[in-house]
Amino acid sequence: MIKINMIYTPIDTKTILMLLWAAGFLLLLIIPNSYSASLEGNVTRIADGDTITIRDANNQKQKIRLMGIDTPELDQPFGLEARDFLVGLIFSQFIIADCPKKDRYKRWICKVWFVDIEVNKLLVREGWAWWYRAYQQEQLPDDRRAYEKAEVLAKQDRVGVWADDSSIPPWEWRRQKRERQKSK
């Protein structure tokens, strides 16, 4: 018979907190990656230039916010044109979406393809969307470079929102609108 002597040493509070922090950090790395989806279906609604709804193979509605871009608000100059461009491109069409997460409004955040066209990047290239730099850390490096290049080309060609030197990015438009409402 083998006898094993075990010595128990108390763990201090600092060590326990560090272990809990490390475990929490690992969960944060694992959980977002497990909460992703590949969606496909027909586009049934286009709310604005960067928000669509599809009906998937299970006949479920899935609301999608296009990742990495921001289009003008509907009450903003070029907002209706951005939406109409998207309507003409994908309404009633079959799309495929790669969706790494959901936003606070429970919409999937997705990169969307129609046939072999990456819709998000096309909106930037055609001048109907800004590359949303505030969220660039959520994009792959190749996507960041591609969206930046698409925006540079749209600016050079003065297409869409870039045809007007006074165009305001949507995040600025929303901020100004909030400030106006607060001052009332």
Secondary structure, 3 states (H helix, E strand, C coil): CCCCCCCCCCCCHHHHHHHHHHHHHHHHHHHHHHCCEEEEEEEEEEEECCEEEEEECCCCEEEEEECCEECCCCCCCCHHHHHHHHHHHHCCCEEEEEEEEECCCCCEEEEEEECCEEHHHHHHHCCCCEECHHHHHHCCHHHHHHHHHHHHHHHHHCCHHHHCCCCCCHHHHHHHHHHHHHCC
